[in-house]
Amino acid sequence: MSGLSAEQRHQLIQRILEAVDPRLAPALREELARPGPRLMPAPEQTLAIAGHRSAGKTRLLPMVSALLGRQGLDLDAELERRSGRSLREWVALDTQGFREAERSLFLELPRGSIVAVGGGFLSNHPEALGSSYTLLVPVSFETYRERLLADTTRPRLSPGMSLDEELHSIYHQRQAIHARVPTVSLADFLRAFAPSESKP
């Protein structure tokens, strides 16, 4: 754990709770206030922040990094930086090549990294996460749909469908896959940093 004071940890936990899907935040606060697992990643264990597109993974990255006192990396941003290509264009023109590149880069990262992976990583590369601590950022379908309809910069994944059909199809397909992959809930992660005698 980083050298943060109890008050600093409390403030970071509050910021994380404010950053998640507002439709899910009340239930998450209730879950965090109840006794349960306190699942801390090992120092040498890579922590992957995973979940659907628009769940808020990139937004949570600096806060999770601050809690653990480790540097964080956004995998999609690093892929764009290294390749000189926009993800929107890359996914549209060479989806398979993009998937191979994101898997390769993730596996090249030093052990103990904190990395926010793209929205398709968990469903496309679950085996690459085998030894990682995979923190799942939840998002409701309603919030996912609203955010992606408003964000025209993201690549289409099934351009043969209407955007609404694509969003429904991709969300529910990936939701089923996510349920089969070992992940750590946000509440179980945050509980490890909250004083056991107090409620956030």
N, C-alpha and C positions, 0 to 999 in steps of 0.2 A: 504494500500500500504506500502511496506517496506520503510526504511529510505534511499533509494538510491538517489543520486543526479540525476539531469536531464541528465547529461552526462553519468552516469553509466547506466541509463535506456536506453538511446539511443544506447550505445554499446551492451547491451543485446539484444535489438530489432534487431540490425544488425547481431549479431551472430545467432539468431533464423532464420532470413531470409536466412542466408548462409547455415543453417543446413537442410532446407526443400528440397523437391524434386527440383532439379535444373531446371527441365522442367516447374515447376509451379511458381518458384520464381519471374520471371519478372512480371507476372500477379498479384501476391500477392503484390509486391511492388507498382504497380500501384493502386491496390484497397486500400491499406493502405494510400496512398497519397491523396485519395479522401475523402471528408466529408462522415461520416457515423456513425453508432452506436459505442459507446465506452462502451463495456459491461464488467464491472468489477464484479468478483465474490464477494459475501458477505463474511465477515471474518469467519462466522460459516459454510459456504457452502463448501462441499467437491468439489474439482476440479478434474475431471477425464480427463486425456489426452488419447483420444481414436482415433481409426482409423484402417486402414488395417495393416496387418503384413508388416514389413519393411518400414512403413511410416516415421519412425524416432522418435517415441514417447519416447523411452528411452533416446535418444540423447537430446531431448528437455527438459526432466524432470528437470535437474539441473538449466537450464536457466529460466524456468517458476517458479521454486521454489525461485530462487534468485530475480526475479521481485516482487514476492509477499511476500518475507521474511518468508516463511514457509518451513518446512522440506518436502522432497518428498520421495516417496516410489515406487519402481517398483514391481507391483503385481506378475508378473511371477517369478522374482528373489526371492521374499519373499516366494512364494509357494514352490519353489525348496528348499530353506533354511529350511523351516519348515518340509517338508515331507522327505527330503533326497533323493528325486527322481528327475531324469532329466525330463523336460517337454516332450522331444521327446519320451521317453519310456512311460511316464504316459499317454499322449494323444493316443499313439498307442495301449496300452493295456487296457485302461479304460477311454475312452473319457468322458462318462457320469459322472464318479467320479471326473474327473478333472474339468468339468464344474460346478459341485456342489461345489467343494472346492474353485474355484475362486470367485464364487458368495458369498459364506459364508464369506470368508476372506474380501472381499470388504465391505460387510455390517457390519462387526465387527470393521472396522477402525473408529477412532475418527472423529467426525464431524469437518470439516475444514482441513482435510488432502488433500495433493496433491498426486495423484496416477496415474502412467502410467499403464493402463490396457492392457491386451493382445489383439491381433488382432481380436479374435472372440468375445470379451466381448460385444461390442456394438450390435452385431447382435443376440447374444444368451441371453443377460440379459438386454434388454432395460428398463424393469420395475425397475431394481435395481438402475438405474440412475435417477429415477424420480425427486428427490430433489437435485440432483447434478448439478454443472455447468460443462457441458460436452464439452470440447474443442476438436474439430475435426481437426486432422492433415491430410492434404490432400496428396495424392500420385497418380500420373498417372498410368495407367495400364502398360505402357512401363517400367517405373522405378520399379514398383512393380515386374514385371516379371523378369527384369534383376537382381534385388537384390536377389530374392528368388531362381533363377536358380544358382546363385553364392554361396548361403548359404546352405550347405548340413547339417547343424546342426539342422535345423527346422523340426518339425514333419510333415509327410505327413497327409493330411486331407481326401483325397479320393484315397487311394492306388490302387483301382480298375481301375483308369484312368491313362493315361500317365501324367507326371508332367505338361506338357504344357496344357493339357485339364483341369487338376485340377486347375491350376492357373487361367485360363480363367473363369472357372465355379464359383469358390469361390469368385473371385474378383467381378464379375458382380452380383452374388446373394447378396453379402454383400453390395455392392454399393446401390442396390435398397432398402435394409433394412435401411441403414444409412440415406438415404434421408427421411425416415418416422419418424426418431427419433429426438426429439428436441436437437440440438447441437448449439454451438457457433463457428463461423468461426475464423480462426487464425487472420485475419485482424481485426475483431471486438474486439478481445481480445487485440491485440497489440496496437490498436488505443487508448485504455484506458490509456496506459502508455506513449504515444508520445505527446509532446507538441502540442496543437491544432493549433498553428500558424506556426509550421515547418513541413517539410516533411522529413521522414526518408531516 
